[in-house]
Amino acid sequence: MTAREEELTARALLADQAQIDVFLKEKRWAELAALVRFVRRDVSVELAQTDPALYRQLREQITCFFLRGGDVLSLRKLAALARD
């Protein structure tokens, strides 16, 4: 998966976080690993200057992700499962 594909996947999952549970059931480990990498990198502060609305939206979605317990997802484990 390219970096752009990972970003698009992560943003789609953040926009519809109910899909995270579906991806877990379907064992779509690579996409979930992309999501975890994206939220851990956080949103670039530069985006706040170039597109404040998108920055605010992504920050809210990431905050919601963590409030829903997203921090329990292990990037190391997901990456290992994706390789199998």
MOWOMO-V27064 format. One record per run of one state. SS is the DSSP state (@ for helix, = for strand, . for the rest). FROM is the first residue (numbers start at 1). TO is the last residue. If there is no record, write none. Layout:
SS;FROM;TO / SS;FROM;TO
This chain:
.;1;2 / @;3;15 / .;16;17 / @;18;25 / .;26;28 / @;29;41 / .;42;44 / @;45;50 / .;51;51 / @;52;67 / .;68;69 / @;70;72 / .;73;74 / @;75;83 / .;84;84
